[in-house]
Amino acid sequence: MKYKKTFIILVLSFLVMFLTNAAAAIAKFNMSYLYFGNPNQYITHINRTNGSLTVVSPNYFDINDQGRLHVNWTLQSLFISEMHRRGIKVVPFLSNHWNKTAGISALNNKETLVEDIAAAIDMYHLDGVNVDIEGVGHEYRNAFTEFVGLLRSKIPSQKEVSVAVAANPNNWKIGWHGFYDYKALSNYANYLMIMAYDESWEAPDSPIGPVASIGFSERSIQYAINQGVPKNKIVIGLPFYGRLWKLDGPTLENQVITGKGISINKVEPLVNQFNGAYQFDEKSQTPFAEFTIPREKSTFLGSTKLTEGKYVVWYENERSIKSKLRLPMKYGIYGTGSWSLSQETKATWDYYMLWLNGRYFNDVPVGFWAEKNIHFVSQEGWMLGTTSTTFAPNSTLTRAQGAAILVRALGKDEIKPKEYKFTDLKGHWARNEIETARELGYLHGKKPTVFGPNDPLTREQLAQIINNIFNYSLEPMADSPFSDVKENRWSYKPIIAIYQQGHITGFNNGTFKPEAYSNRAQMAALMDRMKEDFIRMRDE
């Protein structure tokens, strides 16, 4: 009987482990739209995604003013066949391109339009349709739901019917946001693709700011959940573009630049051309950059000529995209979509699926002792990966890395030092951060003009730097808690003061190992434990 019970327990344990691993192995859904560029380049755009896509949604289906389907010239059977060979579904998006007349005509002639769509899907061996009717008012809300229901009834059940819906983070009832009955649409659609972008837009009345702040994206997901949409039918859209404003009036050609769209892969070349400055807005988790085009200078953004003056661009970068990629795991939703392929940077796909599926770094395995700490400091931007997909958790922390991490956590990384004293920092990636830390009194060099940026940072050196920042008080102790940190040691005060705050501990044998090197995982854990202190000092 005893052995039988043991056997049953072992079997149950195996099943739990198997089911847990199987669940973890199910990748989140990911789709993207194809709109810009020549169709001959579409496969090149797909190749860049490194096999990340479940569905691609190209611009094949237009609605004309009479509400009829127009299959446009971009459809290529060879592309469709190649996608199927790769296991990627081709689900074209049906669009009125913000033509209100076309959108209303489509709803008034829905039976004919649905028959046309079903026939086209069959003729071209497509995998369904993504309905993207925009710019139509709330008065047509029920008619739109009926259209999607009819479409579902006429298209084979194995084919996809999905709907692109306006983000509604503020529960708007009227206008085009009120056009989408989330709950009713989800009864027919495979999923709703929430267009969680255009928090700012191209118009004089648009606020200058993010295309998609983290708050805007989260509230958009929360709205869908609160409306009763099943979580496995919610897809959150991410923008691969930003918006540009000219801050001091029209261009010399009298063109007003108010929220002009710009692909994120065009931002850095433009900003760098005029030696602009980059910043990151912590609240919105979004980057922006400012630059000035000098007198008698100009450049082009597409066909638009940008002339002398002050500009600001809000956009997306690796950190802001990673911030949003955490949301599907956080809320348990189906996955992500994006607008649109060809606008992203090449490096986007190096990390996209890792972060979407909660892996973050491929050298930080699930269950690693500092996994949560590493995720936290990476999300905060305090510690960066050694590459976009690796963290090197067991690598020795260098003096340069330690200085840069602390300066970032304190929000001082945008400060330019008044002077440069360390001669061994010329051309070094962390020169500004190290010299800033020196001027703020956080650290000192090995010599007056030598810092040793690539030398290992010991545990006691790190303790000294941290105590320089926070100046913790030292409570008298009868005995040192660490056998190798005596009262006469130079680092006794900072080590014990930080220990008394509960931020650092020693090893099981009662030692601290003050001369041992710190590694990146240990630094991540320490920063996570001290986060309240860093945030408080940063906000003072």
N, C-alpha and C positions, 0 to 999 in steps of 0.2 A: 504493500500500500504506500509506503514511504517513497519507494522508487517511482511509483506511478504518479504521485503528486509532483515529484521533482521533474519528471518528464513533461507533465502538463504545463508546469511553470515555464520550463525551457521553451516549449512550443509557443506559448502565449508571448513570451518575451521576444522570440524571433519574429512572430507576426507583427507585434507592435513596432519593432525596429524596421521590418520590411515595409509596412504601410507608411511609417514616418518618412523613410527614405524615398519611397515612391512618390509621396505627396510633394516632397521637396524637389523631386526631379521634374515635376510638371512645370514647364516654363510658362511665364506670363505671356499673354497675347501681345503682339506688336504689329501695327499696320502703319503705312504711310501713304501720302498722296503724291502723285506725279502730275505736275502742272506746267512747270517752266522747262524751256529748252526744246531741242529738236528730238523727235521720237527715236532717231538713230542713236541718241545718247542715253536712252532709257536703261539699256542693259549695263552701261558703264555706271550709272547711278546705283543700280541694284548691286553691282559687284562691290561697291564701296561699303555696303552694309554688313559684309562678312557673315551672311546667312542669318541675319537678325529678324527678317520679316516673315510673318505668317500670311499677310495679305498685302498686296499693292493695289492702290486705287488710282488708276490713270484717268485723265481728262478725256474720256471718249464720248460721253452722253451729254448733249446740250438740249435745252428746251427752247424752242423758238417762240416768237410772239403769239403764234396761234395755239401754243400749248402742245405742239407735236414734238416727237423725238427727232433729233438730228444726230446721227452718228458721224462725228467729225473725222477729219483727215488723219488725225494722230493714231488711229487704230491700226495696228500691224499684227497680222496673224502670226508672224514669226516670233514676235515678242511674247505673245500669249502662249505659244507652244513651248518656248524656252522657259518661261516661268513655271509652267506645269511640269516640265522635266525636272526642275529644281524643287518641286513640292511647294511652290508659292501660289496662292490663289490670286486670280485677277478679277477684282470687283470694281468696275469703273464707277466713278461718281456721276450722278445725274444732277446737273446744275442749271439754274436760271441765271447765274452770274449776276446776282443782285438786280435783275430786271423784274420789277414788280409785276408788270403787265404779263410777262411770260409765266411767272409763278402763278398768278391768278388764273390765267387761261388754262394752265396745266390742271388745276383743281376743278375747273368747270368742264374739262374734257377728259376726266380721269380714266374712263373706260377705254377710250381709244389709246391714250398714252400708255396705259398699263399693258395693253395688247402689243403695242410697238416694242416696249421694253422687254417683255417676255420673249418675243420673236427674235430680237437682237441677241439676247443672252444665249438662246439656242443656236442661232446661226453662227455666231463667232466663238462658240465654246467657252463662254465666260462663266464665272463662278457666282454670279449674283449681281447686286446693285447696291451702291451706297447712295442714299437719297440726301441731296444737299441743296434744298430749296431755302433761300435766304431772302430777307428784306420784305417779306409779306407780313401783314399785320395780324393782330390777335383775333380779328373778326373771322379769320379763316382757319382757326384752330381745329375745329371739329372736322372741317372738310379735309384738312391735311391728314388727320388721323385716319379718316375713312379711305383716303388715297393709299396710305401705307398698308392698311388692312386689305384692301383690294389687291394691291401688289403682292402681298404675302400669299393670297389665295390663288394667284395665277402663276406663281413661280414655283418650280419643284422644291419640295421641302429640304432637299440636300443642298440647295443653292442658298446663298446668303442674301438676306434683306437687312441692311443696317441703315441707321439714320444719323446724320450729322446734326446736332442740336446746338443752339446758342447756349453758351455758359450763362447761368442765371444765379450768380452768388448772392444777389440781393433780393431774390424772390419778386422780380418785376412781373406784373400781370398784363401789361399792355405793350403795344408796339411789337416789334418782331420777336422780342424775347417771349412774349405771351403766345406766340404762334405754336409753340411746342408743348404739347401735353405729355410730359415725360412718362408718367405712369401708363397712360393709354397706349402710347407708342411702343413701350417696352413689351406690351402684350403681343405685338406682331413682329418686332425687330429681333434679330439675333443679338444686337447690342446697340447702344446709343454712343456715338462718338462725340463727346463734349468738346466743343471748340473753345477751350479755355485759354484763349488768347484775344488780342485786341482789347485789353484793359485800357490801353490808349489806342488811338486810331488816327487816320490821316484826315484831319479837319481842324479849322481854326479853334473850335471849341473843345478839342481834346486836351486832357491834362498832359503835361510833359512828365513822362514817367514810364514804368515798366509795361511791356507788352503782356506779361503774365507774372505777377508777383506770386510768391508762395501762398499768401493769404487768399488771393483771388482763386488760385487753383484748388486749394483745400475747400473753400466755401462752395465752389462749383460741384465738387464731389459730394459734399455734405447735403447740398440741395437735392441732388439726384437720389441719394439714399433716403432722405426725409420724404421725398415724393412717393416712395415705395418701389423704386426701380430695383430689381434684384441685383445684388453686387456683381454677379457673374454676367451682367449685361451692361456694365458701366466701363467705358473706355475713356481715359482722360487724354486730351490733346495737348501736345507741346509745340511751341513755335520754334522754327529754325530761322527766324528772322528777327530784326529789331526795327526801331523807328528813329528817324533823324529830324531834328528841329534846327532851324537857323534862329538865333536868339536876338539878333539886332536888325530885324526887318528883312525885306525881300532881297533877292540877289540883284546884281547889277543888270540883269536881264528882266528884272521886275517879277521874278517868280518867288512866291511865298513857299517856304519849306516848313510845313507843320505836320510832323509825324510821317514823313515819307518812309516807305518800307525799304529795308536793306537786308540782304542775306547776311547771316552771321559770319559767313566765310569772307565777306567783303569788309567787315568792320575794322579789323586790325590793320590791314593794308592802308585803309583810308586814314585812320587815326595816326598811324606811324609816319605817314607821308608828311604830316604837319606837326610832328613831335608833340602829340596830344598827351593828356594825362588820364590814366585809368583809375576808377574807384569802384568799390563794391558796397552797395547799400544793404546793410545787415538786416533791416526790417523786412524788406521785400525779397531778400536773397537774390538780388539782381545786379549785374554790373552796368556801369555807364561810363562814358568817356567824353571829355571835352577837348576841343581843338580849335585853333584859330587859323584861318587861311589868310596869309599876309596880303598886303596891297599888291595889286597887279599879278597875283597868282590865282590859279583856278584849277579845278579838276572836274571829272565827270562821274556821276553816279548813274549808270545806265545812259539814258539820253538827256538827263538833267545836268546842267552846268552849275557847279557850286563855285561861287565867287567869293571874294574877300569878306571876312566877317567871322563871328563866333558861332560855333555849332556844338550841339550835344547829341549824343546817340545813346539810347537805352537798348540793350540787346541781351542775348543769352551767351553764356560761356560754359566751360566744363563744370564749374562749381554750381551755377544756377540750374543747369540741366540735371545734374546729380541730385540736387535738392528735390526737384520734382519727381525724379525717378523713384524716390523712396515712397511716394504716396500710394501706389497700387498695393504694396505690401502692407503699409500702415492701415489702409482701409479695407483690404481684402477684395479689391475690385479686379476686373478681368484683365486689364492691361493698359497699354498706351497706343496713341496714334500721333502723327506729327504732320505738320504743314511746313515745308514740303521737301521732298527729296531734291537734292542738288544745291540746297541752300545751307546745309550743315557743313561743319568743318570735317575734314577727313578723319580726325582723331575721335570724333563723336562715337563711332561704332566700335572703337577699341574697348570702351567701358560700358556702353549702353545696356547690353543684356545682363552683364554682371550686376549692375546697380538695380536694374528693373527686377531682378530675381533675388535681391537681398544678399548677393555675394560681395559686392563692393571691391574687394581686392582678391585676385586669384591666389595670392600667397598667404592669405589669412583664412584658414579653413574654418568651416562651421564648428563651433565649440571651442575654438582657440581661446585661451584664458583671457586675453585682452581684446577679444573681438568687438565687444560693445564699446569699449573705450576708444578703440581705433575708429570705429564708425562715428562716434561722437566728435572727436577732434577733427576728423576729415570733413564732416558736414559743417562744422563751425569755421572751417578754413584755417584752423590753427596749425595743423600739420597736413602737409601735402604728401601724396604718394611719390615714391621715387620715379614712377612712371604713372600714366593714367590708369594702369591696371595692377600695379604692384605697390606694396607698402614697405617691404623689407623689415618686418617686425623685429627680427633678431639681429639686425645690423647695429653696429656700435654707433651711438649718437655722437656726432662731431660737435665741436665748439660752435661752429657756424650754424649748424642746424638748431642747436639749443637756443642760441641768441635769437634767430629768426622766429622760432616758434613762440617765444615769450613776447617778442615785440608784436607779432600778429595778434596774439591773444589779448593784448592790452590795447589794441586798436591804434598802435603807433606806427604801423608799417607804411603809412603815406607821408610820414615826416621826412624831410630832407635834412641831413645833418649840416651844421654850420661849417664844419671843417672835417678833413680826413687826416687822421693821425697815424693809422696803421699802414705801413708801407707794404705789407704782405697781402693786402686786400685789393690791390689794383686789378680790375677785371674780374673780381670774384662776384658770384651771383648774389651773395648776402652782404655785400659791402655797406649798403645804406642802412640795413637793419642793425648790423654790428656797431657801426659808428653812432647810430641813434641810441642804441642801448648804452654805449659808453658815455654819451653826453647826458643821458638821463640818470647816470650813476648806477646802472644795473650791473655792470661788469667792468673788468679791467683787462689789459693785455698781459701777456707773459713778460713783456718789456714795454717801455713807453711807446715804441713804434712797431712792436711785433705782437700780433694777436694769436697766430697759430690756428687758422680757421678749420683746417682739416684734421687737427689733433683730436683724440678722443676726449669726451667730457666725462670726468669722474663723478661719482655720486656726491662726494663732498663739495666739489666745485659747483655742481648744480644746486646743491642746498644753499651755498653761499650766495649765488646769483638770485635765487628766489627770495632769500631773506633780505637781500639788498632792496628788492622791490617792495616787500610787504612790511619789513621791519617788525616782525612779530616780537612780542615781549617774551622774556625767558623767566619762567617760574623756577624758584630754587628746588633742587632735587637732592636727596641724600646720596643717591648713587646714580650713575649713568645707566640707562636701560640697555646699553650696548657695551660689551666687554672690550671692544676695540676702539671706542670713542671716549677717551678719558678727558677730564676737565681741562687738562693742559694742552689738548690738541687744538690747533688753530681753527678747525672747523666745528669745535664742540658747540658753540653758541647757535649757529644757524641750524645744525642738525637737530639739536634737542628742541629748539624753539619750534621748528616745523613738525617734529615728532609730537610735541605737546598739542599742536593744532589737529592732530589725527590724520595728517596728510601722508606721512611716510612711516614705514615700519622696517624692521630689520629682518634677518633670516631666522630660521627655526633654531639655529644653534646659539642665538643670542648675540650675533654680530651684526654690524651694519655694512662692513666692507667699504669703508669710505674711499679707498683708492681704486675700487673696481670701476670698470667702465659702465656707463648707463647705455641701455639699448633703446631702440625706437618704441618698442611695445611698452617698456617700463615708463617711458616719457609720456606716452599716450594715457596710460593708467593714472599717472600722477596728475596730468592736466585735467583729466575728467574728475578726479577727486577734488581738485582745487577750483573747479569751474565757478562756483559761487563767488570766491574771492576775486578771480580774474574779471568776471562780469561786473562785479561791484566797483572795482577800481577803474575799469574801462569806462563805466558810465558816470563816474564822479566828475 
